[in-house]
Amino acid sequence: MIIQGVEFLGSFEREDQCPKDQKPEYAFIGRSNVGKSSLINMLLSRKDIARISSSPGKTQTINYYEINESWRIVDLPGYGYAKISKTMRKKWWSMINNFLRKRRNLVCVFTLLDSRHTLQSNDLEFINSLGESQIPFVIAYTKTDKLKPAEIEDNLQKIRQGLLEHWESLPREFVTSANNSLGREDVLQFIQEINNNTDF
């Protein structure tokens, strides 16, 4: 897939405020500081279309990017950030939950997992919630350039083993790195295949 155009459509606080026209959407979500904005920028070949911050919890709204005037990436707030109030955490989760369950344009959720760590309890909880709600999702491992290949593979195997304690089979996986564009073509080809078979 060639990225010919990217347009930031806006930030929204509720699902019912999001764009009304019918185009396939792919939501990106993960624990705070998982590298979500960096991955989106890498996929779109844009340096700062999605704002990157060293402070976790920067994304606080539903952020929309339209690609090639035909499909969209939705940047959702990260979960698991401890340094926010319980009230704000509840508000964020309600916003995310409503979007994932009500958004008719949503065709797939990219769940981002930090490849430097083994499976975290909040990641497992989120993934299981997607399964319980029958929301299609894939896994994208981030920051794979930060460790040696053997260390990364050991962590990924442990994550897979943790998931298989709850799942009969694993979802599709993408191994990515925002620094060297690893996985970019695989992710975009996957999106293109879905777009070609999606009829709104």
Backbone as a printed PyTorch tensor [residue, N CA C, xyz], in Angstrom:
tensor([[[  0.8370,  -1.2050,   0.0000],
         [  0.0000,   0.0000,   0.0000],
         [  0.8700,   1.2520,   0.0000]],

        [[  0.5340,   2.1910,  -0.8430],
         [  1.2280,   3.4720,  -0.8810],
         [  0.3870,   4.5110,  -0.1390]],

        [[  1.0150,   5.1890,   0.8300],
         [  0.3250,   6.2370,   1.5750],
         [  0.4580,   7.5370,   0.7860]],

        [[ -0.6360,   7.9480,   0.1580],
         [ -0.6090,   9.1380,  -0.6780],
         [ -1.0720,  10.3950,   0.0540]],

        [[ -1.9360,  10.2030,   1.0430],
         [ -2.4290,  11.3630,   1.7680],
         [ -2.8660,  10.9920,   3.1710]],

        [[ -2.5700,  11.8640,   4.1140],
         [ -2.9820,  11.6760,   5.5080],
         [ -3.5880,  12.9780,   6.0020]],

        [[ -4.7740,  12.8860,   6.5660],
         [ -5.4430,  14.0740,   7.0920],
         [ -5.8980,  13.8240,   8.5190]],

        [[ -5.5490,  14.7410,   9.4050],
         [ -6.0360,  14.6770,  10.7750],
         [ -7.4640,  15.2270,  10.8010]],

        [[ -8.4150,  14.3870,  11.1830],
         [ -9.8220,  14.7810,  11.1380],
         [-10.3110,  15.4440,  12.4160]],

        [[ -9.5930,  15.2080,  13.5280],
         [-10.0210,  15.8330,  14.7660],
         [ -9.9370,  14.9050,  15.9580]],

        [[-10.1800,  15.4790,  17.1240],
         [-10.1860,  14.7460,  18.3890],
         [-11.5880,  14.8030,  18.9730]],

        [[-12.0410,  13.6610,  19.4840],
         [-13.4170,  13.5660,  19.9580],
         [-13.4430,  12.9210,  21.3410]],

        [[-14.4260,  13.3260,  22.1290],
         [-14.5420,  12.8160,  23.4930],
         [-15.5650,  11.7060,  23.6290]],

        [[-16.4020,  11.5110,  22.5730],
         [-17.4270,  10.4680,  22.6250],
         [-17.5670,   9.8150,  21.2580]],

        [[-17.9990,   8.5830,  21.2660],
         [-18.1790,   7.8470,  20.0200],
         [-19.1830,   8.5310,  19.1120]],

        [[-20.2440,   9.0880,  19.6770],
         [-21.2790,   9.6840,  18.8400],
         [-20.8560,  11.0120,  18.2100]],

        [[-19.6780,  11.5220,  18.5630],
         [-19.1520,  12.7290,  17.9380],
         [-18.2580,  12.4060,  16.7370]],

        [[-17.8930,  11.1540,  16.5700],
         [-16.9350,  10.7440,  15.5460],
         [-17.5470,  10.8720,  14.1460]],

        [[-16.7030,  10.8860,  13.0980],
         [-17.2180,  11.0490,  11.7240],
         [-18.3440,  10.0890,  11.3990]],

        [[-19.3340,  10.5840,  10.6470],
         [-20.5570,   9.8270,  10.3920],
         [-20.5120,   8.9930,   9.1130]],

        [[-19.6310,   9.3410,   8.1790],
         [-19.6290,   8.6040,   6.9170],
         [-19.0000,   7.2230,   7.0900]],

        [[-19.2090,   6.3620,   6.1070],
         [-18.8560,   4.9570,   6.2230],
         [-17.5120,   4.6550,   5.5630]],

        [[-16.4720,   4.5720,   6.3840],
         [-15.1480,   4.1600,   5.9220],
         [-14.5480,   3.2240,   6.9800]],

        [[-13.8020,   2.1950,   6.5460],
         [-13.2380,   1.2560,   7.5140],
         [-12.2510,   1.9330,   8.4520]],

        [[-12.3220,   1.5360,   9.7260],
         [-11.4810,   2.1540,  10.7510],
         [-10.7010,   1.0830,  11.5100]],

        [[ -9.4630,   1.4410,  11.8790],
         [ -8.5710,   0.5570,  12.6260],
         [ -8.1240,   1.3020,  13.8750]],

        [[ -8.5180,   0.7900,  15.0290],
         [ -8.1730,   1.4390,  16.2860],
         [ -6.8430,   0.9110,  16.8050]],

        [[ -6.0260,   1.8020,  17.3370],
         [ -4.7410,   1.4400,  17.9300],
         [ -4.7960,   1.7750,  19.4200]],

        [[ -4.4660,   0.7800,  20.2430],
         [ -4.5650,   0.9640,  21.6780],
         [ -3.5530,   0.0750,  22.3890]],

        [[ -3.1440,   0.4810,  23.5670],
         [ -2.2200,  -0.2990,  24.3810],
         [ -1.9860,   0.4100,  25.6930]],

        [[ -1.1520,  -0.1860,  26.5320],
         [ -0.8180,   0.4710,  27.7870],
         [ -0.1240,   1.7990,  27.5030]],

        [[ -0.2710,   2.7360,  28.4180],
         [  0.3910,   4.0300,  28.2710],
         [  1.8880,   3.8380,  28.0720]],

        [[  2.4460,   4.5950,  27.1410],
         [  3.8770,   4.5720,  26.8390],
         [  4.3120,   3.3080,  26.0960]],

        [[  3.3780,   2.6580,  25.4040],
         [  3.7180,   1.4380,  24.6680],
         [  4.3440,   1.7530,  23.3040]],

        [[  4.2730,   3.0160,  22.8870],
         [  4.8410,   3.4020,  21.6010],
         [  3.7970,   3.5240,  20.5040]],

        [[  2.5800,   3.8380,  20.9030],
         [  1.4620,   3.8790,  19.9580],
         [  1.6170,   4.9920,  18.9260]],

        [[  1.8920,   6.1970,  19.3750],
         [  2.0270,   7.3170,  18.4510],
         [  3.2100,   7.1120,  17.5080]],

        [[  4.3000,   6.5700,  18.0380],
         [  5.4780,   6.3120,  17.2000],
         [  5.1520,   5.2900,  16.1130]],

        [[  4.3870,   4.2650,  16.4640],
         [  4.0150,   3.2500,  15.4880],
         [  3.1200,   3.8390,  14.3980]],

        [[  2.1460,   4.6500,  14.8000],
         [  1.2520,   5.2810,  13.8230],
         [  2.0490,   6.1720,  12.8720]],

        [[  2.9620,   6.9700,  13.4040],
         [  3.7920,   7.8270,  12.5590],
         [  4.6150,   6.9980,  11.5770]],

        [[  5.1600,   5.8810,  12.0560],
         [  5.9560,   5.0170,  11.1830],
         [  5.1050,   4.4300,  10.0670]],

        [[  3.9280,   3.9400,  10.3990],
         [  3.0480,   3.3440,   9.3910],
         [  2.6630,   4.3570,   8.3150]],

        [[  2.4510,   5.5910,   8.7230],
         [  1.9840,   6.6280,   7.8040],
         [  3.1260,   7.4060,   7.1620]],

        [[  4.3720,   7.0590,   7.5310],
         [  5.5580,   7.7640,   7.0090],
         [  5.4680,   9.2600,   7.2690]],

        [[  4.9990,   9.6010,   8.4400],
         [  4.9220,  10.9940,   8.8690],
         [  5.6800,  11.1310,  10.1890]],

        [[  6.4270,  12.2130,  10.3080],
         [  7.2850,  12.3660,  11.4800],
         [  6.5010,  12.6320,  12.7520]],

        [[  5.4620,  13.4600,  12.6550],
         [  4.7610,  13.8600,  13.8790],
         [  3.2720,  14.0690,  13.6700]],

        [[  2.6500,  13.2640,  12.7790],
         [  1.2000,  13.3820,  12.6070],
         [  0.4780,  13.0020,  13.8930]],

        [[  0.9980,  11.9500,  14.5640],
         [  0.5000,  11.5890,  15.8980],
         [  1.5240,  12.0860,  16.9060]],

        [[  1.1160,  12.8980,  17.8160],
         [  2.0530,  13.5390,  18.7440],
         [  2.6340,  12.5390,  19.7320]],

        [[  3.9570,  12.6010,  19.8630],
         [  4.6820,  11.7080,  20.7620],
         [  5.0620,  12.4790,  22.0090]],

        [[  4.9050,  11.8460,  23.1650],
         [  5.2740,  12.4830,  24.4240],
         [  6.0310,  11.5000,  25.2920]],

        [[  6.9810,  12.0290,  26.0510],
         [  7.7040,  11.1830,  27.0100],
         [  6.8700,  10.9400,  28.2530]],

        [[  5.7700,  11.6710,  28.3830],
         [  4.8920,  11.5200,  29.5450],
         [  3.7330,  10.5860,  29.2040]],

        [[  3.5920,   9.4580,  29.9110],
         [  2.4670,   8.5540,  29.6380],
         [  1.1380,   9.2560,  29.8520]],

        [[  0.1320,   8.7850,  29.1200],
         [ -1.2050,   9.3290,  29.3000],
         [ -1.4730,  10.5940,  28.5190]],

        [[ -0.6220,  10.9110,  27.5230],
         [ -0.7810,  12.1560,  26.7660],
         [ -2.0490,  12.1400,  25.9190]],

        [[ -2.3400,  11.0010,  25.2770],
         [ -3.5490,  10.8990,  24.4700],
         [ -4.7610,  10.7830,  25.3880]],

        [[ -5.6580,  11.7580,  25.3010],
         [ -6.8100,  11.7810,  26.1930],
         [ -8.1290,  11.8140,  25.4310]],

        [[ -8.0610,  11.7640,  24.1110],
         [ -9.2640,  11.8180,  23.2920],
         [ -9.1820,  10.7500,  22.2050]],

        [[-10.2670,  10.6120,  21.4470],
         [-10.3020,   9.7030,  20.2980],
         [ -9.8130,  10.4950,  19.1000]],

        [[ -8.6110,  10.1950,  18.6260],
         [ -7.9810,  10.9810,  17.5650],
         [ -8.0800,  10.2580,  16.2200]],

        [[ -8.5340,  10.9940,  15.2110],
         [ -8.8520,  10.4120,  13.9070],
         [ -7.8930,  10.8680,  12.8100]],

        [[ -7.4020,   9.9030,  12.0290],
         [ -6.5530,  10.1830,  10.8800],
         [ -7.1270,   9.4550,   9.6610]],

        [[ -7.3660,  10.1920,   8.5950],
         [ -7.8840,   9.5790,   7.3730],
         [ -6.7580,   9.4010,   6.3630]],

        [[ -6.6680,   8.1880,   5.7990],
         [ -5.5790,   7.8310,   4.9030],
         [ -6.1370,   7.5880,   3.5070]],

        [[ -5.5140,   8.2430,   2.5250],
         [ -5.8790,   8.0790,   1.1130],
         [ -7.3690,   8.3100,   0.8620]],

        [[ -7.9980,   9.0910,   1.7360],
         [ -9.4250,   9.4200,   1.6280],
         [-10.3130,   8.1760,   1.6010]],

        [[ -9.7880,   7.0480,   2.1210],
         [-10.5550,   5.8030,   1.9980],
         [-10.6500,   4.9840,   3.2790]],

        [[ -9.7370,   5.1780,   4.2320],
         [ -9.8050,   4.4410,   5.4970],
         [ -9.1700,   5.2740,   6.5990]],

        [[ -9.3440,   4.8230,   7.8530],
         [ -8.9060,   5.6570,   8.9750],
         [ -8.1700,   4.8580,  10.0420]],

        [[ -7.2470,   5.5400,  10.6820],
         [ -6.6170,   5.0580,  11.9130],
         [ -7.1970,   5.8650,  13.0620]],

        [[ -7.5550,   5.1750,  14.1290],
         [ -8.1050,   5.8270,  15.3170],
         [ -7.1370,   5.5910,  16.4720]],

        [[ -6.5980,   6.6700,  16.9910],
         [ -5.6380,   6.6310,  18.0970],
         [ -6.4150,   6.7970,  19.3980]],

        [[ -6.4870,   5.7040,  20.1620],
         [ -7.2520,   5.7180,  21.4110],
         [ -6.3330,   5.9640,  22.6080]],

        [[ -6.8660,   6.5010,  23.7110],
         [ -6.0460,   6.7060,  24.9110],
         [ -5.4790,   5.3850,  25.4250]],

        [[ -4.2890,   5.4620,  25.9930],
         [ -3.6910,   4.2730,  26.5970],
         [ -4.3750,   3.9070,  27.9010]],

        [[ -4.2600,   2.6460,  28.2650],
         [ -4.8300,   2.2010,  29.5390],
         [ -3.6920,   1.8260,  30.5040]],

        [[ -4.0270,   1.7260,  31.7790],
         [ -3.0520,   1.2800,  32.7610],
         [ -2.1500,   2.3580,  33.3090]],

        [[ -2.4550,   3.6160,  33.0430],
         [ -1.6210,   4.6970,  33.5590],
         [ -2.0290,   5.0050,  34.9940]],

        [[ -1.1070,   4.8000,  35.9320],
         [ -1.4430,   4.8600,  37.3570],
         [ -1.5290,   6.2820,  37.9010]],

        [[ -0.8810,   7.2460,  37.2400],
         [ -0.7620,   8.5820,  37.8110],
         [ -1.8960,   9.5200,  37.3870]],

        [[ -3.0640,   8.9690,  37.2100],
         [ -4.2400,   9.7990,  36.9940],
         [ -5.2820,   9.4010,  38.0310]],

        [[ -6.2170,  10.2770,  38.2740],
         [ -7.2220,  10.0130,  39.2950],
         [ -8.1350,   8.8660,  38.8800]],

        [[ -8.7510,   8.2390,  39.8570],
         [ -9.6940,   7.1650,  39.5680],
         [-10.8680,   7.6810,  38.7360]],

        [[-11.2600,   8.9290,  38.9790],
         [-12.3550,   9.5210,  38.2220],
         [-11.9880,   9.6460,  36.7510]],

        [[-10.7680,  10.1520,  36.4850],
         [-10.3260,  10.3010,  35.1030],
         [-10.1320,   8.9380,  34.4580]],

        [[ -9.5980,   7.9850,  35.1940],
         [ -9.3960,   6.6390,  34.6530],
         [-10.7370,   6.0160,  34.2650]],

        [[-11.7450,   6.2120,  35.1010],
         [-13.0830,   5.6900,  34.8130],
         [-13.6720,   6.3630,  33.5900]],

        [[-13.4420,   7.6800,  33.4430],
         [-13.9460,   8.4280,  32.2970],
         [-13.3020,   7.9260,  31.0150]],

        [[-11.9810,   7.7470,  31.0540],
         [-11.2750,   7.2550,  29.8720],
         [-11.7780,   5.8780,  29.4770]],

        [[-11.9200,   5.0010,  30.4600],
         [-12.3260,   3.6370,  30.1380],
         [-13.7410,   3.6080,  29.5690]],

        [[-14.6150,   4.4480,  30.0960],
         [-15.9760,   4.5280,  29.5740],
         [-15.9480,   4.9950,  28.1190]],

        [[-15.1080,   5.9830,  27.8160],
         [-14.9830,   6.4840,  26.4520],
         [-14.4670,   5.3910,  25.5230]],

        [[-13.4220,   4.6900,  25.9380],
         [-12.8410,   3.6220,  25.1220],
         [-13.8410,   2.4930,  24.9340]],

        [[-14.4670,   2.0960,  26.0230],
         [-15.4070,   0.9740,  25.9950],
         [-16.5850,   1.2610,  25.0700]],

        [[-17.1370,   2.4480,  25.1630],
         [-18.2660,   2.8220,  24.3020],
         [-17.8500,   2.8340,  22.8350]],

        [[-16.6550,   3.3550,  22.5740],
         [-16.1950,   3.3950,  21.1880],
         [-16.0400,   1.9860,  20.6250]],

        [[-15.3580,   1.1130,  21.3420],
         [-15.0760,  -0.2280,  20.8370],
         [-16.3490,  -1.0290,  20.6000]],

        [[-17.3560,  -0.8310,  21.4140],
         [-18.5610,  -1.6490,  21.3270],
         [-19.6530,  -1.0400,  20.4480]],

        [[-19.5950,   0.2390,  20.2120],
         [-20.6640,   0.8860,  19.4590],
         [-20.2580,   1.3270,  18.0560]],

        [[-18.9760,   1.4600,  17.8070],
         [-18.5240,   2.0240,  16.5400],
         [-18.6950,   1.0260,  15.4020]],

        [[-19.6270,   1.2810,  14.5090],
         [-19.9360,   0.3530,  13.4260],
         [-18.8470,   0.3110,  12.3640]],

        [[-18.1070,   1.3990,  12.1980],
         [-17.0400,   1.4400,  11.1950],
         [-15.8120,   0.6380,  11.6080]],

        [[-15.7070,   0.3070,  12.8690],
         [-14.5040,  -0.3490,  13.3880],
         [-14.4130,  -1.7770,  12.8600]],

        [[-13.3420,  -2.0700,  12.1200],
         [-13.1860,  -3.4110,  11.5620],
         [-12.1100,  -4.2190,  12.2740]],

        [[-11.1700,  -3.5490,  12.9610],
         [-10.1240,  -4.2920,  13.6650],
         [ -9.4470,  -3.3890,  14.6880]],

        [[ -9.0760,  -3.9970,  15.8170],
         [ -8.3380,  -3.2960,  16.8660],
         [ -6.8990,  -3.8150,  16.8810]],

        [[ -5.9530,  -2.9080,  16.7440],
         [ -4.5470,  -3.2560,  16.9140],
         [ -4.2010,  -3.0680,  18.3900]],

        [[ -3.9920,  -4.1790,  19.0850],
         [ -3.6170,  -4.1300,  20.4940],
         [ -2.1030,  -4.1700,  20.5870]],

        [[ -1.5160,  -3.1080,  21.1090],
         [ -0.0650,  -2.9870,  21.1430],
         [  0.4850,  -3.5290,  22.4650]],

        [[  1.4940,  -4.3880,  22.3550],
         [  2.1800,  -4.9360,  23.5150],
         [  3.6650,  -4.6140,  23.4120]],

        [[  4.2460,  -4.1450,  24.5040],
         [  5.6720,  -3.8210,  24.5510],
         [  6.4780,  -5.1170,  24.5750]],

        [[  7.2720,  -5.3350,  23.5300],
         [  8.0110,  -6.5950,  23.4060],
         [  9.0930,  -6.7610,  24.4640]],

        [[  9.4150,  -5.7090,  25.1950],
         [ 10.4620,  -5.7950,  26.2110],
         [  9.9780,  -6.4490,  27.4950]],

        [[  8.6660,  -6.6360,  27.6010],
         [  8.0930,  -7.1640,  28.8430],
         [  7.2520,  -8.4070,  28.5750]],

        [[  7.0870,  -9.2050,  29.5960],
         [  6.1760, -10.3410,  29.4960],
         [  4.7420,  -9.8320,  29.6250]],

        [[  3.7770, -10.7220,  29.4870],
         [  2.3680, -10.3290,  29.4750],
         [  1.9650,  -9.6710,  30.7930]],

        [[  1.4150,  -8.4690,  30.6880],
         [  0.9730,  -7.7220,  31.8590],
         [ -0.5060,  -8.0020,  32.1290]],

        [[ -0.8930,  -7.9130,  33.3880],
         [ -2.2580,  -8.2670,  33.7670],
         [ -3.2910,  -7.3690,  33.0880]],

        [[ -2.9830,  -6.0600,  32.9400],
         [ -3.9690,  -5.1760,  32.3050],
         [ -4.0550,  -5.4270,  30.7990]],

        [[ -2.9470,  -5.8970,  30.1880],
         [ -3.0120,  -6.2880,  28.7810],
         [ -3.9140,  -7.5100,  28.6090]],

        [[ -3.7180,  -8.5080,  29.4620],
         [ -4.5330,  -9.7200,  29.3930],
         [ -6.0020,  -9.3970,  29.6340]],

        [[ -6.2690,  -8.5510,  30.6000],
         [ -7.6500,  -8.1650,  30.8970],
         [ -8.2980,  -7.4800,  29.6980]],

        [[ -7.5480,  -6.5920,  29.0510],
         [ -8.0920,  -5.8880,  27.8940],
         [ -8.3310,  -6.8460,  26.7300]],

        [[ -7.3670,  -7.6970,  26.4480],
         [ -7.5080,  -8.6620,  25.3490],
         [ -8.6850,  -9.5960,  25.6000]],

        [[ -8.8260, -10.0630,  26.8070],
         [ -9.9550, -10.9420,  27.1280],
         [-11.2900, -10.2160,  26.9660]],

        [[-11.3130,  -8.9310,  27.2860],
         [-12.5570,  -8.1630,  27.1270],
         [-12.9320,  -8.0300,  25.6560]],

        [[-11.9160,  -7.9140,  24.7820],
         [-12.1970,  -7.8740,  23.3510],
         [-12.8180,  -9.1880,  22.9000]],

        [[-12.2630, -10.2960,  23.3950],
         [-12.7990, -11.5990,  23.0270],
         [-14.2140, -11.7980,  23.5210]],

        [[-14.4770, -11.3910,  24.7450],
         [-15.8170, -11.5430,  25.3140],
         [-16.8500, -10.7330,  24.5390]],

        [[-16.4110,  -9.5970,  23.9910],
         [-17.3290,  -8.7400,  23.2170],
         [-17.2890,  -9.0570,  21.7270]],

        [[-16.4980, -10.0510,  21.3500],
         [-16.3730, -10.4820,  19.9420],
         [-15.9490,  -9.3320,  19.0290]],

        [[-14.9670,  -8.5740,  19.5000],
         [-14.4060,  -7.4770,  18.7260],
         [-13.1360,  -7.9760,  18.0340]],

        [[-13.0680,  -7.9390,  16.7110],
         [-11.8880,  -8.4350,  15.9960],
         [-10.6310,  -7.6490,  16.3890]],

        [[ -9.5390,  -8.3650,  16.6290],
         [ -8.3070,  -7.6860,  17.0070],
         [ -7.0870,  -8.4790,  16.5660]],

        [[ -5.9680,  -7.7870,  16.4770],
         [ -4.6670,  -8.3880,  16.2480],
         [ -3.7160,  -7.8210,  17.2890]],

        [[ -2.5380,  -8.3950,  17.3860],
         [ -1.5220,  -7.9180,  18.3180],
         [ -0.3490,  -7.3500,  17.5340]],

        [[  0.1340,  -6.1850,  17.9530],
         [  1.3450,  -5.6000,  17.3830],
         [  2.3610,  -5.4330,  18.5010]],

        [[  3.4780,  -6.1240,  18.3910],
         [  4.5590,  -5.9950,  19.3690],
         [  5.4120,  -4.7830,  19.0030]],

        [[  5.6550,  -3.9110,  19.9640],
         [  6.3950,  -2.6730,  19.7120],
         [  7.7860,  -2.7190,  20.3470]],

        [[  8.6190,  -1.7720,  19.9220],
         [  9.9520,  -1.5350,  20.5000],
         [ 10.8610,  -2.7580,  20.4140]],

        [[ 10.7730,  -3.4910,  19.3120],
         [ 11.5740,  -4.7090,  19.1660],
         [ 13.0460,  -4.4160,  18.8840]],

        [[ 13.3900,  -3.1570,  18.6520],
         [ 14.7920,  -2.8100,  18.4320],
         [ 15.5350,  -2.5400,  19.7400]],

        [[ 14.8270,  -2.5820,  20.8580],
         [ 15.4210,  -2.2010,  22.1390],
         [ 16.1930,  -3.3340,  22.8150]],

        [[ 15.9420,  -4.5830,  22.4140],
         [ 16.6230,  -5.7300,  23.0040],
         [ 17.2300,  -6.5960,  21.9150]],

        [[ 18.0610,  -7.5390,  22.3200],
         [ 18.6360,  -8.4820,  21.3660],
         [ 17.5370,  -9.4090,  20.8500]],

        [[ 17.6550,  -9.8850,  19.6160],
         [ 16.6180, -10.7520,  19.0230],
         [ 16.2450, -11.9390,  19.9010]],

        [[ 17.2220, -12.5760,  20.5250],
         [ 16.9230, -13.7400,  21.3690],
         [ 16.0930, -13.3390,  22.5850]],

        [[ 16.3710, -12.1580,  23.1410],
         [ 15.6120, -11.6790,  24.2970],
         [ 14.1750, -11.3520,  23.9020]],

        [[ 14.0290, -10.7330,  22.7360],
         [ 12.6900, -10.4090,  22.2450],
         [ 11.8910, -11.6810,  22.0280]],

        [[ 12.4770, -12.6540,  21.3530],
         [ 11.7630, -13.8910,  21.0530],
         [ 11.3790, -14.6210,  22.3310]],

        [[ 12.2420, -14.5760,  23.3330],
         [ 11.9230, -15.2150,  24.6220],
         [ 10.7100, -14.5320,  25.2540]],

        [[ 10.6770, -13.2080,  25.2110],
         [  9.5340, -12.4780,  25.7660],
         [  8.2500, -12.7780,  24.9860]],

        [[  8.3490, -12.8150,  23.6650],
         [  7.1590, -13.0750,  22.8550],
         [  6.6100, -14.4730,  23.1230]],

        [[  7.4860, -15.4320,  23.2950],
         [  7.0310, -16.7910,  23.6030],
         [  6.3080, -16.8370,  24.9380]],

        [[  6.8060, -16.0930,  25.9150],
         [  6.1470, -16.0510,  27.2200],
         [  4.7790, -15.3730,  27.1190]],

        [[  4.6890, -14.3290,  26.2940],
         [  3.3950, -13.6700,  26.0880],
         [  2.4110, -14.6420,  25.4510]],

        [[  2.8670, -15.3550,  24.4300],
         [  2.0000, -16.3210,  23.7500],
         [  1.5330, -17.4090,  24.7100]],

        [[  2.4430, -17.8970,  25.5250],
         [  2.0730, -18.9280,  26.4940],
         [  1.0340, -18.4120,  27.4790]],

        [[  1.1970, -17.1460,  27.9040],
         [  0.2280, -16.5510,  28.8170],
         [ -1.1350, -16.4160,  28.1850]],

        [[ -1.1750, -16.0330,  26.9080],
         [ -2.4530, -15.9010,  26.2120],
         [ -3.1200, -17.2570,  26.0080]],

        [[ -2.3200, -18.2770,  25.7110],
         [ -2.8860, -19.6030,  25.4380],
         [ -3.4530, -20.2700,  26.6880]],

        [[ -3.1970, -19.6940,  27.8410],
         [ -3.8520, -20.1740,  29.0600],
         [ -5.3190, -19.7500,  29.0870]],

        [[ -5.6660, -18.7780,  28.2340],
         [ -7.0350, -18.2500,  28.1950],
         [ -7.6860, -18.3980,  26.8280]],

        [[ -6.8740, -18.6010,  25.8020],
         [ -7.3660, -18.6720,  24.4370],
         [ -6.9970, -20.0160,  23.8110]],

        [[ -7.8770, -20.5180,  22.9420],
         [ -7.5810, -21.7650,  22.2450],
         [ -6.5600, -21.5590,  21.1380]],

        [[ -6.5150, -20.3840,  20.5510],
         [ -5.5400, -20.0650,  19.5150],
         [ -5.1730, -18.5970,  19.6200]],

        [[ -4.0670, -18.2370,  18.9970],
         [ -3.5730, -16.8720,  19.0790],
         [ -4.1040, -16.0290,  17.9280]],

        [[ -4.2910, -14.7370,  18.1680],
         [ -4.6730, -13.8420,  17.0650],
         [ -3.4690, -13.6010,  16.1640]],

        [[ -3.7070, -12.9530,  15.0570],
         [ -2.6020, -12.6070,  14.1620],
         [ -1.6640, -11.6370,  14.8700]],

        [[ -0.3660, -11.7910,  14.6120],
         [  0.6450, -10.9760,  15.2810],
         [  1.4820, -10.2140,  14.2490]],

        [[  1.9290,  -9.0300,  14.6780],
         [  2.8620,  -8.2360,  13.8870],
         [  4.0000,  -7.7950,  14.7940]],

        [[  5.2120,  -8.0440,  14.3700],
         [  6.3960,  -7.6280,  15.1190],
         [  6.8840,  -6.3310,  14.4980]],

        [[  6.9220,  -5.2550,  15.2810],
         [  7.1910,  -3.9370,  14.7150],
         [  8.2900,  -3.1960,  15.4740]],

        [[  8.8240,  -2.1980,  14.7980],
         [  9.7340,  -1.2350,  15.4120],
         [  9.5550,   0.0930,  14.7090]],

        [[  9.2350,   1.1220,  15.4590],
         [  9.0620,   2.4510,  14.8730],
         [ 10.3920,   3.0210,  14.4000]],

        [[ 11.5000,   2.5720,  14.9860],
         [ 12.8080,   3.1270,  14.6460],
         [ 13.3480,   2.6360,  13.3110]],

        [[ 13.0500,   1.3930,  12.9460],
         [ 13.5870,   0.8740,  11.6860],
         [ 12.4990,   0.4010,  10.7100]],

        [[ 11.2490,   0.7720,  11.0170],
         [ 10.0890,   0.4730,  10.1390],
         [  9.8100,  -1.0200,   9.9990]],

        [[ 10.3170,  -1.8210,  10.9320],
         [ 10.0200,  -3.2510,  10.9060],
         [  8.5120,  -3.4740,  11.0190]],

        [[  7.9700,  -4.3160,  10.1490],
         [  6.5580,  -4.6670,  10.2010],
         [  5.6420,  -3.7270,   9.4370]],

        [[  6.1780,  -2.6460,   8.9050],
         [  5.3230,  -1.6490,   8.2520],
         [  4.5640,  -2.2440,   7.0720]],

        [[  5.2720,  -2.8820,   6.1780],
         [  4.6350,  -3.4370,   4.9850],
         [  3.6300,  -4.5290,   5.3420]],

        [[  3.9500,  -5.3420,   6.3420],
         [  3.0340,  -6.4100,   6.7480],
         [  1.7230,  -5.8390,   7.2790]],

        [[  1.8100,  -4.8020,   8.1200],
         [  0.6150,  -4.1850,   8.6850],
         [ -0.2210,  -3.5370,   7.5880]],

        [[  0.4190,  -2.7820,   6.7010],
         [ -0.3220,  -2.0910,   5.6410],
         [ -0.9420,  -3.0770,   4.6560]],

        [[ -0.2500,  -4.1780,   4.3860],
         [ -0.8300,  -5.1920,   3.4970],
         [ -2.0520,  -5.8310,   4.1500]],

        [[ -1.9770,  -6.0880,   5.4540],
         [ -3.1100,  -6.6410,   6.1930],
         [ -4.3100,  -5.7010,   6.1130]],

        [[ -4.0600,  -4.4130,   6.3260],
         [ -5.1380,  -3.4220,   6.2490],
         [ -5.7180,  -3.3680,   4.8430]],

        [[ -4.8470,  -3.4120,   3.8390],
         [ -5.3220,  -3.3690,   2.4470],
         [ -6.2180,  -4.5650,   2.1260]],

        [[ -5.8310,  -5.7440,   2.6100],
         [ -6.6210,  -6.9410,   2.3730],
         [ -8.0180,  -6.8090,   2.9840]],

        [[ -8.0790,  -6.2680,   4.2020],
         [ -9.3830,  -6.0770,   4.8370],
         [-10.1960,  -5.0420,   4.0820]],

        [[ -9.5590,  -3.9390,   3.7110],
         [-10.2640,  -2.8870,   2.9650],
         [-10.8750,  -3.4350,   1.6770]],

        [[-10.1170,  -4.3020,   1.0140],
         [-10.5940,  -4.8630,  -0.2540],
         [-11.8200,  -5.7690,  -0.0720]],

        [[-11.9730,  -6.2710,   1.1440],
         [-13.0830,  -7.2070,   1.4040],
         [-14.1410,  -6.6300,   2.3320]],

        [[-14.0680,  -5.3130,   2.5610],
         [-15.0330,  -4.6480,   3.4300],
         [-16.0010,  -3.8380,   2.5800]],

        [[-17.2640,  -4.0510,   2.8100],
         [-18.2850,  -3.3460,   2.0330],
         [-19.1910,  -2.5780,   2.9670]],

        [[-19.0390,  -1.2550,   2.9750],
         [-19.8960,  -0.4050,   3.7900],
         [-21.0290,   0.1310,   2.9360]]])
